[in-house]
């Protein structure tokens, strides 16, 4: 188990907390992710949802419909477990477990791979997810967390 990685993932989730989350926040974060992906020449899909409502969705040229399935599966991890898909994946790997063996849920429905991060509102909890699919699990996760962190800095929260 990589205790350092797990500690970093947990610390990110404590740090990247919103005072509120609006449609404008979703748009700003989504556009930031699109810009970063375009700068890298990366074909990705991105989805941002709050309380079951899709606020932002984008797929780059060259992105397969399969990416949308990955977005949904990663986001379900956040919705059910209230942690990033990267953190759940790392916890399972560290303990030699699968979703099926630990939680009785199917990998066909949930993807514990980096790329979905909780929208956590201070004093409220998890209300949605920002998700990316198309790169490696670590790169998907970093694309999301970098965009959220930059948005919180611009907003004066961090």
RABEL-V88970 format. One record per pair of residues at least 24 apart in sequence whose C-alpha atoms are under 10 Angstrom apart, sorted by the first residue. I is the first residue (numbers start at 0). J is the second residue. Records with the same first field share a line. If there is no record, write none. Layout:
I = J / J
This chain:
0 = 89 / 90 / 91 / 92 / 93 / 94 / 95
1 = 89 / 90 / 92 / 93
2 = 89 / 90 / 93
4 = 85 / 86 / 89
5 = 85 / 86 / 87 / 88 / 89 / 90 / 93
6 = 86
7 = 86
8 = 82 / 83 / 85 / 86 / 87 / 89 / 140
9 = 82 / 83 / 85 / 86
11 = 83 / 116 / 144 / 148
12 = 81 / 82 / 83 / 86 / 116 / 117 / 118 / 119 / 144
13 = 119 / 121
14 = 119 / 148 / 151 / 157
15 = 116 / 117 / 118 / 119 / 120 / 121 / 144 / 147 / 148 / 150 / 151 / 156 / 157
16 = 117 / 118 / 119 / 120 / 121 / 122 / 124 / 125 / 147 / 148 / 151 / 156 / 157
17 = 118 / 119 / 120 / 121 / 122 / 123 / 124 / 125 / 147 / 150 / 151 / 154 / 156 / 157
18 = 119 / 120 / 121 / 122 / 123 / 151 / 156
19 = 118 / 119 / 120 / 121 / 122 / 123 / 126
20 = 49 / 118 / 119 / 120 / 126 / 127
21 = 49 / 54
22 = 47 / 48 / 49 / 53 / 54 / 55
23 = 54 / 55
24 = 54 / 147 / 150 / 151 / 154
25 = 49 / 53 / 54 / 55 / 56 / 118 / 128 / 129 / 147 / 150
26 = 54 / 55 / 56
27 = 55 / 146 / 147 / 150
28 = 55 / 129 / 143 / 144 / 145 / 146 / 147 / 148 / 149 / 150 / 151
29 = 54 / 55 / 56 / 57 / 129 / 130 / 131 / 143 / 146 / 147
30 = 55 / 56 / 57 / 146
31 = 142 / 143 / 145 / 146 / 147 / 149 / 150
32 = 57 / 129 / 130 / 131 / 139 / 142 / 143 / 144 / 145 / 146 / 147
33 = 57 / 58 / 59 / 131 / 142 / 146
34 = 146
35 = 142 / 143 / 145 / 146
36 = 133 / 134 / 139 / 142
41 = 133 / 134
42 = 66 / 132 / 133 / 134
43 = 67 / 131 / 132 / 133 / 134 / 139
44 = 69 / 70 / 130 / 131 / 132 / 133 / 134 / 139
45 = 70 / 114 / 115 / 129 / 130 / 131 / 132 / 133 / 139 / 143
46 = 70 / 71 / 74 / 115 / 128 / 129 / 130 / 131 / 132
47 = 74 / 115 / 116 / 117 / 118 / 127 / 128 / 129 / 130 / 131
48 = 74 / 117 / 118 / 126 / 127 / 128 / 129 / 130
49 = 78 / 117 / 118 / 125 / 126 / 127 / 128 / 129
50 = 78 / 118 / 125 / 126 / 127 / 128
51 = 78 / 126 / 127 / 128
52 = 127
53 = 127 / 128
54 = 129
55 = 129
56 = 129 / 130 / 131
57 = 131
58 = 131 / 132 / 133
59 = 133
62 = 132 / 133
63 = 133
65 = 132 / 133
66 = 131 / 132 / 133
67 = 130 / 131 / 132 / 133
68 = 107 / 108 / 109 / 110 / 132
69 = 107 / 108 / 109 / 110 / 112 / 114 / 115 / 130 / 131 / 132 / 133
70 = 109 / 110 / 114 / 115 / 128 / 129 / 130 / 131 / 132 / 133
71 = 108 / 109 / 110 / 115 / 130 / 131 / 132
72 = 106 / 107 / 108 / 109 / 110 / 111 / 112 / 115 / 130
73 = 108 / 109 / 110 / 111 / 112 / 113 / 114 / 115 / 116 / 128 / 129 / 130 / 131 / 132
74 = 109 / 110 / 111 / 114 / 115 / 116 / 117 / 127 / 128 / 129 / 130 / 131
75 = 108 / 109 / 110 / 111 / 115 / 127 / 128
76 = 108 / 109 / 110 / 111 / 112 / 115 / 116 / 117 / 128
77 = 109 / 110 / 111 / 115 / 116 / 117 / 118 / 125 / 126 / 127 / 128 / 129 / 130
78 = 115 / 116 / 117 / 118 / 125 / 126 / 127 / 128
79 = 109 / 125
80 = 117 / 125
81 = 116 / 117 / 118 / 119 / 124 / 125 / 126 / 127 / 128
82 = 115 / 116 / 117 / 118 / 119 / 125 / 128
83 = 111 / 112 / 113 / 114 / 115 / 116 / 117 / 118 / 128 / 129 / 130 / 140
84 = 109 / 110 / 111 / 112 / 113 / 114 / 115 / 116 / 117 / 128 / 130 / 136 / 140
85 = 110 / 111 / 112 / 113 / 114 / 115 / 116 / 136 / 137 / 139 / 140
86 = 111 / 112 / 113 / 115 / 116 / 140
87 = 111 / 112 / 113
88 = 112 / 113 / 136
89 = 113
111 = 136
112 = 136 / 137 / 139 / 140
113 = 137 / 138 / 139 / 140 / 141 / 143
114 = 138 / 139 / 140 / 141 / 142 / 143 / 144
115 = 139 / 140 / 143 / 144
116 = 140 / 141 / 143 / 144 / 147
117 = 144
118 = 147
